[in-house]
Amino acid sequence: MAPASLNGSAQYPEHDLSEFPASLKGKRILLCTESFGPVNGVSRTTLMLVNHLRDHGVQVAVVAPHNHTNTNTFSPPPSPTLSPADKQPEVRVTGYPLPFNPELSIVYPVRNSTLYSRTFGDDAPPDLIYLASPASLGFQVMLQLRQQPKEKQIPVICNFQTDLAGYCSILFPAPLSHAAVFAFDAVQSYLFRHSSIKTIFYPSRFVRRYLESQKIQSNKLEVLTRGVNTTMFNPSRRSEALRKEIAPNGEIIFVTVSRIAGEKGFDFLAKVAKELDARGLPFKMLIVGGNRNPDVEKEVQELFDPLRTKGSVVFAGFKVGEDLATAYASGDVFLHCSVTETFGLVVLESMASGVPVVARDEGGPSDIVSHGDTGYLVPPDDLDGFVAKAVKLAEDHQLRLTMAKQARAAACEATWEKINNKVAWRMADTIVQREEEQRKAPQQSESAAVSTAAAAQQLVPVYGWLMMNNALRETVTRSVVDARLMGGLGVILSFWVITGAYVAFTEGLLWAKGRMRAGDRNAPLSK
């Protein structure tokens, strides 16, 4: 088999992605992620990578916020070839859960030195840091690395999997949305352009265009799609019993799998459902997913009334494993209405299940769906066009079968092994590159190192948590602060202020709506 290309630049060599890099075995990888549990595509992708690395003898320490829902958590097994296993811990840090998505948290300030100590120990810093979809935790890690002397900056690989700015533009009310988008753009641009960030994986052309618009160096950008478990997600899991339960009269079954939240395009999907009903199409719409915040879930469900109350739209709740695979395969057409997906793993899982897709042509699905072959892509605001394609697939049985076979074949080309090996090779090459740089670079004198570190620490008191150790805390003086570093701090702090304001706004809004619903339930019926 011909070697697969690792990237399109000369920065790193090419490798055979069917093989795992032997040089990575035994290396220490600190993996920080904003959520860790089978709650979304990002978490499932991260779990696949952790298991793959550990299976090949890599020491992986996982750092993630506490799961405030107390459900759907997991701890991947340690590497079977390394000892002791306690050098591959899962460390949970504290944070405040977001009201609209309690699986995610705003992580409270934490020092990198603390993370190193709690994972591999004070005397064994990680060889590399991997940031899965960096946000509140990842931003803190990157900002602190900027203050270290160059020779102590641990190299970082980021996987950009979540369009935070896009979510802000949908979730936040104006003018807060404009300020939040600006803050995210500024933070990500400031952090990603630093020399400690060696590679930024991106899942689709949509994301690359965004990163380039933020002036991120093109030689750092590397495409990384996702794989799919084609054994789990398989047309053979189609259940006639489930189909009979959902559509007893043989109606066409549309399926959607998504976290139940406003930013996932449910307002558009509700309009689609009502238009399908207005055209007289006999259908059932199965929506799989939920939200740990019942008020948010209730708001989305109410968008589908009165179709929900008469049984045309069915909310099935969270499903995982075989139950999720069965739900996919038992549908006829998959409808994807989110425009904020950087990849869209649910689209690939649907295709692997032999179910053609109708998706809005925005974000990751644009790179997954082959228009006219495995499904249809429709301009994001074209409601009539979306409904027309859904109706066409619903009414043409032979077209559905043809697209289903082509969708399955396309999904079988995406394997987790090659994708995770691609990440592993980039890790190995990055570590080797750093080791070579350290051998060649002249050693900075101790006095110069102290001077550099002290200058980076001369910041306002709120920044004290970023100091690397107690000795440096005592070296703070009144000398001039690095203007660029202070500028970065200002941007970061503005982000936290905006996010905090929005959290307070959302909490208050959800509380008020909850009280209103309770009042409506308790109100006496009019005569």
Order of alpha helices (4+ residues) and beta strands (2+ residues): beta-alpha-beta-beta-beta-beta-alpha-beta-alpha-beta-alpha-alpha-beta-alpha-beta-alpha-beta-alpha-beta-alpha-beta-alpha-beta-alpha-beta-alpha-beta-alpha-alpha-alpha-alpha-alpha-alpha
